[in-house]
Amino acid sequence: MALAAARRLLLHAGSRLGRREAVDGARRFANKRVLVETEGPAVMKLRNPPVNSLSLECLTEFTISLEKLENDKSIRGVILTSECPGIFSAGLDLLEMYGRNPAHYAEYWKNVQELWLRLYTSNMILVSAINGASPAGGCLLALCCDYRVMADNPKYTIGLNESLLGIVAPFWFKDMYVNTIGHREAERALQLGTLFSPAEALKVGVVDEVVPEDQVHSKARSVMTKWLAIPDHSRQLTKNMMRKATADNLIKQREADIQNFTSFISKDSIQKSLHMYLEKLKQKKG
Ligand SMILES: CCCC/C=C/CC(=O)SCCNC(=O)CCNC(=O)[C@H](O)C(C)(C)COP(=O)(O)OP(=O)(O)OC[C@H]1O[C@@H](n2cnc3c(N)ncnc32)[C@H](O)[C@@H]1OP(=O)(O)O
């Protein structure tokens, strides 16, 4: 209930802000963690420092921004990128999955599912400009896109690394990975929790193109121009044909998936693994 009210409030505030900024000349709207520019090809920038982790608030604002773009029939495509230097997204927020209660885990997971379904089944053309590290849920965001351009910086890695955290990528993460890189590569990468360098990601097909870092946005825009030249109706029907079965697989078992996640993440052993992983992240800083 509380979340639904927050969501209504955000939508309202978002549209007011959108109008105000439009008067200033720049066609854009924003909430705290997501900035959307609608001048030229629409660009959605995640800005949840330090690492663009997908907290509940960030997921909600992301979903609302997408909803607004979907409702604007003049917007046919969106470039998804990050405003945080060196980070595309650190994925799901570990602090939403650690040390909370089952009701919180269920609420969080419902919102993760909702964002995924909205992104994965979007009628718009989605191109990701991956300008930084993109582990786990960050990779998931990129995989939802129709085309992925990654910055050629060996410090940036991408992949579904859940098994390194002692957790298991849900079946719908896995389905999308298999759809993108094939069963054998996905099986190996999921078991090992592989984080691919840009060159490896290109080779295996996690991303479609790797370009010098200063060209990632211009390349994403030129890709968008090419995709925009395709008639919407045929492209959308084709996308739906390719993705429907994967999305339906979750839709038909959303509740069960929430229950599974909640009971899995609540286990002492899993909480212990997350604790150790969080400690490791802290220690890395020295
Ligand atoms: C059935 C269960 C399935 C659940 C599915 C889960 C999918 C997921 O997405 S799980 C999340 C997986 N994410 C990761 O493994 C990424 C972990 N983070 C990193 O590897 C690094 O932080 C980075 C490469 C993204 C960035 O490195 P950098 O050196 O720039 O920054 P750090 O000093 O490591 O981090 C800064 C700060 O942010 C905290 N943090 C990092 N990632 C997360 C996160 N995913 N959730 C919450 N918080 C995160 C990190 O602990 C630091 O915090 P402090 O400043 O307080 O120490």
The ligand as an SDF file (V2000), in Angstrom:
LIG
                    3D

 57 59  0  0  0  0  0  0  0  0999 V2000
   17.5120  -15.8380   -6.0450 C   0  0  0  0  0  0  0  0  0  0  0  0
   18.4190  -14.6710   -5.8610 C   0  0  0  0  0  0  0  0  0  0  0  0
   18.7210  -13.9770   -7.1630 C   0  0  0  0  0  0  0  0  0  0  0  0
   18.9910  -12.5530   -6.9390 C   0  0  0  0  0  0  0  0  0  0  0  0
   19.5890  -11.9160   -8.1350 C   0  0  0  0  0  0  0  0  0  0  0  0
   20.4840  -10.9600   -7.9860 C   0  0  0  0  0  0  0  0  0  0  0  0
   21.0740  -10.2410   -9.0950 C   0  0  0  0  0  0  0  0  0  0  0  0
   21.9610   -9.1290   -8.6640 C   0  0  0  0  0  0  0  0  0  0  0  0
   22.0310   -8.1370   -9.3470 O   0  0  0  0  0  0  0  0  0  0  0  0
   22.8440   -9.2850   -7.2090 S   0  0  0  0  0  0  0  0  0  0  0  0
   23.9830   -7.9190   -7.2050 C   0  0  0  0  0  0  0  0  0  0  0  0
   25.2440   -8.3360   -7.8790 C   0  0  0  0  0  0  0  0  0  0  0  0
   26.1340   -7.2320   -7.9960 N   0  0  0  0  0  0  0  0  0  0  0  0
   27.4390   -7.3560   -7.8530 C   0  0  0  0  0  0  0  0  0  0  0  0
   27.9720   -8.4050   -7.6260 O   0  0  0  0  0  0  0  0  0  0  0  0
   28.2430   -6.0850   -7.9520 C   0  0  0  0  0  0  0  0  0  0  0  0
   28.9800   -5.8190   -6.6950 C   0  0  0  0  0  0  0  0  0  0  0  0
   29.7370   -4.5760   -6.8320 N   0  0  0  0  0  0  0  0  0  0  0  0
   30.9240   -4.5100   -7.4640 C   0  0  0  0  0  0  0  0  0  0  0  0
   31.4550   -5.4480   -7.9820 O   0  0  0  0  0  0  0  0  0  0  0  0
   31.5910   -3.1640   -7.4480 C   0  0  0  0  0  0  0  0  0  0  0  0
   30.9900   -2.3690   -6.4670 O   0  0  0  0  0  0  0  0  0  0  0  0
   31.5140   -2.4320   -8.8050 C   0  0  0  0  0  0  0  0  0  0  0  0
   32.4200   -3.1290   -9.8330 C   0  0  0  0  0  0  0  0  0  0  0  0
   30.1060   -2.3470   -9.3350 C   0  0  0  0  0  0  0  0  0  0  0  0
   32.0340   -0.9870   -8.6090 C   0  0  0  0  0  0  0  0  0  0  0  0
   33.3020   -1.0260   -8.0130 O   0  0  0  0  0  0  0  0  0  0  0  0
   33.8930    0.2980   -7.3350 P   0  0  0  0  0  0  0  0  0  0  0  0
   35.2630   -0.0420   -6.8810 O   0  0  0  0  0  0  0  0  0  0  0  0
   33.7200    1.4540   -8.2360 O   0  0  0  0  0  0  0  0  0  0  0  0
   32.9260    0.5840   -6.0990 O   0  0  0  0  0  0  0  0  0  0  0  0
   32.8810   -0.1740   -4.6920 P   0  0  0  0  0  0  0  0  0  0  0  0
   33.8500    0.5050   -3.7560 O   0  0  0  0  0  0  0  0  0  0  0  0
   33.0160   -1.6340   -4.8580 O   0  0  0  0  0  0  0  0  0  0  0  0
   31.3880    0.1250   -4.2190 O   0  0  0  0  0  0  0  0  0  0  0  0
   30.9800    1.3900   -3.7410 C   0  0  0  0  0  0  0  0  0  0  0  0
   29.9100    1.1820   -2.6980 C   0  0  0  0  0  0  0  0  0  0  0  0
   28.7630    0.5770   -3.3230 O   0  0  0  0  0  0  0  0  0  0  0  0
   28.4210   -0.6330   -2.6300 C   0  0  0  0  0  0  0  0  0  0  0  0
   27.8650   -1.5850   -3.6130 N   0  0  0  0  0  0  0  0  0  0  0  0
   28.4570   -2.0830   -4.6880 C   0  0  0  0  0  0  0  0  0  0  0  0
   27.6190   -2.8920   -5.3520 N   0  0  0  0  0  0  0  0  0  0  0  0
   26.4610   -2.8900   -4.6650 C   0  0  0  0  0  0  0  0  0  0  0  0
   25.2110   -3.5410   -4.8530 C   0  0  0  0  0  0  0  0  0  0  0  0
   24.9630   -4.3530   -5.9000 N   0  0  0  0  0  0  0  0  0  0  0  0
   24.2530   -3.3190   -3.9460 N   0  0  0  0  0  0  0  0  0  0  0  0
   24.4650   -2.5030   -2.8920 C   0  0  0  0  0  0  0  0  0  0  0  0
   25.6320   -1.8520   -2.6680 N   0  0  0  0  0  0  0  0  0  0  0  0
   26.6080   -2.0490   -3.5520 C   0  0  0  0  0  0  0  0  0  0  0  0
   29.7420   -1.1150   -2.0530 C   0  0  0  0  0  0  0  0  0  0  0  0
   29.5200   -2.0230   -1.0060 O   0  0  0  0  0  0  0  0  0  0  0  0
   30.3250    0.2130   -1.5920 C   0  0  0  0  0  0  0  0  0  0  0  0
   29.6510    0.5830   -0.4070 O   0  0  0  0  0  0  0  0  0  0  0  0
   30.3860    1.3640    0.7700 P   0  0  0  0  0  0  0  0  0  0  0  0
   30.8910    2.6410    0.1640 O   0  0  0  0  0  0  0  0  0  0  0  0
   29.3670    1.5590    1.8170 O   0  0  0  0  0  0  0  0  0  0  0  0
   31.5260    0.4820    1.2400 O   0  0  0  0  0  0  0  0  0  0  0  0
  1  2  1  0
  2  3  1  0
  3  4  1  0
  4  5  1  0
  5  6  2  0
  6  7  1  0
  7  8  1  0
  8  9  2  0
  8 10  1  0
 10 11  1  0
 11 12  1  0
 12 13  1  0
 13 14  1  0
 14 15  2  0
 14 16  1  0
 16 17  1  0
 17 18  1  0
 18 19  1  0
 19 20  2  0
 19 21  1  0
 21 22  1  0
 21 23  1  0
 23 24  1  0
 23 25  1  0
 23 26  1  0
 26 27  1  0
 27 28  1  0
 28 29  2  0
 28 30  1  0
 28 31  1  0
 31 32  1  0
 32 33  2  0
 32 34  1  0
 32 35  1  0
 35 36  1  0
 36 37  1  0
 37 38  1  0
 37 52  1  0
 38 39  1  0
 39 40  1  0
 39 50  1  0
 40 41  1  0
 40 49  1  0
 41 42  2  0
 42 43  1  0
 43 44  1  0
 43 49  2  0
 44 45  1  0
 44 46  2  0
 46 47  1  0
 47 48  2  0
 48 49  1  0
 50 51  1  0
 50 52  1  0
 52 53  1  0
 53 54  1  0
 54 55  2  0
 54 56  1  0
 54 57  1  0
M  END
$$$$
